[in-house]
């Protein structure tokens, strides 16, 4: 802690001595306050360059959870002690983010995002960072100025821009943009090393990007496994991931805005996972988790296997979410309509995904997701809102399964912006699992006839 204080004093002294360094004069930045809601992709503004300028901000979120889990597992002869965990009505671990950036040159800025505390990483953890280029004046004054007035380049290990839904999700402590407490059941979010090129003009929206498909960077040699009859298609390399977005976004008149985008993500030889890469974790702590129990021989009563409690919110971070767990390769398409008329807004997600049935085979398996939320904002400056959201996931866990599983969730929420930087949310959530098998091998399946429901309260501060 002493070292941190020394570092802070040293930085403050440096800024005080160097009068050319300022704070807060940052170009082309989406606000972290209420003003940033419903802003997607990147933006261009008219903020003047005033030399080197530093930006610092933070976001904090705290939830009170009152949820209960249920399933249809009863009177199991092989696991008489099996039950889901009973959850108390209490607070979750507070979430905290820290952001630091700088305007380095006219049209050039850098940004670094840090998770100070999260469900999956209680310790401080770097989320990612990037360099954003909106002008090429560092090459030559007004170099390609006519092109760059519509163009943005982002380079770094950063939140990759697949779809519009990730602009409306909670990102650990930063939950300002999400009218609800939970993210989508299939929560598409990934931070891989790459670059993105944007060209937005007269309502036309476009982006093309590429990443190295690695969440954790490494130069270690890839040693493929030996092909077998069950796993004949072994990956021998890791291929780049390709991202693209095309759409239209227009303020038709002062009351009506319409946006429609289509997005694409593809990796031919996968390393990361688009639906399991959020290092913060789900908002619904401990739901559908089980207490410890024993698998026994029902005839003799002898213990065969001891099964541990899987409540651990750090290790079991994605409770309430679903990961299609594709192997070898994966492709996803997302369509996002957004309509806002005065205080009423609709945001939708149609997501169609496919990939290798499991690691070691290229056989195609598919899982789709459908989401719609309707929010009404009212009061001076739209300080209040009420809204509802329905989310459905449908697909097979394996091609060998006879039928597809389904997960559906309803969320009803109300919110109050106490200031442009302070938000309070109250939500009712009800999630249900259908067509899940009763057993995973020899162990009871927690999701068999499963559901969880209850109340969530969340307080958010962002600046």
Rosetta blueprint (number, residue, H / E / L):
1 X L
2 X H
3 X H
4 X H
5 X H
6 X H
7 X H
8 X H
9 X H
10 X H
11 X H
12 X H
13 X H
14 X H
15 X H
16 X H
17 X H
18 X L
19 X L
20 X L
21 X L
22 X E
23 X E
24 X L
25 X L
26 X L
27 X L
28 X L
29 X L
30 X L
31 X L
32 X L
33 X L
34 X H
35 X H
36 X H
37 X L
38 X L
39 X L
40 X L
41 X L
42 X L
43 X L
44 X L
45 X L
46 X L
47 X L
48 X L
49 X L
50 X L
51 X L
52 X L
53 X E
54 X E
55 X E
56 X E
57 X E
58 X E
59 X E
60 X E
61 X E
62 X E
63 X E
64 X E
65 X E
66 X E
67 X E
68 X E
69 X E
70 X E
71 X L
72 X L
73 X L
74 X L
75 X L
76 X L
77 X L
78 X L
79 X L
80 X L
81 X L
82 X L
83 X L
84 X E
85 X L
86 X L
87 X L
88 X L
89 X L
90 X E
91 X E
92 X L
93 X L
94 X L
95 X E
96 X E
97 X E
98 X E
99 X E
100 X E
101 X E
102 X E
103 X E
104 X E
105 X E
106 X L
107 X L
108 X E
109 X E
110 X E
111 X E
112 X E
113 X E
114 X E
115 X E
116 X E
117 X E
118 X L
119 X L
120 X L
121 X L
122 X L
123 X L
124 X L
125 X E
126 X E
127 X E
128 X E
129 X E
130 X E
131 X E
132 X E
133 X E
134 X L
135 X L
136 X L
137 X L
138 X L
139 X L
140 X L
141 X L
142 X L
143 X L
144 X L
145 X H
146 X H
147 X H
148 X H
149 X L
150 X L
151 X E
152 X E
153 X E
154 X E
155 X E
156 X E
157 X E
158 X E
159 X E
160 X L
161 X L
162 X L
163 X L
164 X L
165 X H
166 X H
167 X H
168 X H
169 X L
170 X L
171 X E
172 X L
173 X L
174 X E
175 X L
176 X L
177 X L
178 X L
179 X L
180 X L
181 X L
182 X L
183 X L
184 X L
185 X L
186 X L
187 X L
188 X L
189 X L
190 X L
191 X E
192 X E
193 X E
194 X E
195 X E
196 X E
197 X E
198 X E
199 X E
200 X L
201 X E
202 X L
203 X L
204 X E
205 X E
206 X E
207 X E
208 X E
209 X E
210 X E
211 X E
212 X L
213 X L
214 X L
215 X L
216 X L
217 X L
218 X L
219 X L
220 X L
221 X L
222 X L
223 X L
224 X L
225 X L
226 X L
227 X L
228 X L
229 X L
230 X L
231 X L
232 X L
233 X L
234 X L
235 X L
236 X L
237 X L
238 X L
239 X L
240 X L
241 X E
242 X E
243 X E
244 X E
245 X E
246 X E
247 X E
248 X E
249 X E
250 X E
251 X E
252 X E
253 X E
254 X L
255 X L
256 X E
257 X E
258 X E
259 X E
260 X E
261 X E
262 X E
263 X E
264 X E
265 X E
266 X E
267 X E
268 X L
269 X L
270 X L
271 X L
272 X L
273 X L
274 X L
275 X L
276 X L
277 X L
278 X L
279 X L
280 X L
281 X L
282 X L
283 X L
284 X L
285 X L
286 X L
287 X L
288 X L
289 X L
290 X E
291 X L
292 X L
293 X E
294 X E
295 X E
296 X E
297 X L
298 X L
299 X L
300 X L
301 X L
302 X L
303 X E
304 X E
305 X E
306 X E
307 X E
308 X L
309 X L
310 X L
311 X L
312 X L
313 X L
314 X L
315 X L
316 X L
317 X L
318 X L
319 X L
320 X L
321 X L
322 X L
323 X L
324 X L
325 X L
326 X L
327 X E
328 X E
329 X E
330 X E
331 X E
332 X E
333 X E
334 X E
335 X E
336 X E
337 X E
338 X E
339 X E
340 X E
341 X E
342 X L
343 X L
344 X E
345 X E
346 X E
347 X E
348 X E
349 X E
350 X E
351 X E
352 X E
353 X E
354 X E
355 X E
356 X E
357 X L
358 X L
359 X L
360 X L
361 X L
362 X L
363 X L
364 X E
365 X E
366 X E
367 X E
368 X E
369 X E
370 X E
371 X E
372 X E
373 X E
374 X E
375 X E
376 X E
377 X E
378 X E
379 X L
380 X H
381 X H
382 X H
383 X L
384 X E
385 X E
386 X E
387 X E
388 X E
389 X E
390 X E
391 X E
392 X E
393 X E
394 X E
395 X E
396 X L
397 X L
398 X L
399 X L
400 X L
401 X L
402 X L
403 X L
404 X L
405 X E
406 X E
407 X E
408 X E
409 X E
410 X E
411 X E
412 X E
413 X E
414 X E
415 X E
416 X E
417 X E
418 X E
419 X E
420 X L
421 X L
422 X E
423 X E
424 X E
425 X E
426 X E
427 X E
428 X E
429 X E
430 X E
431 X E
432 X E
433 X E
434 X E
435 X L
436 X L
437 X L
438 X L
439 X E
440 X E
441 X L
442 X L
443 X E
444 X E
445 X L
446 X L
447 X L
448 X L
449 X L
450 X L
451 X E
452 X E
453 X E
454 X E
455 X E
456 X E
457 X E
458 X E
459 X E
460 X E
461 X E
462 X E
463 X L
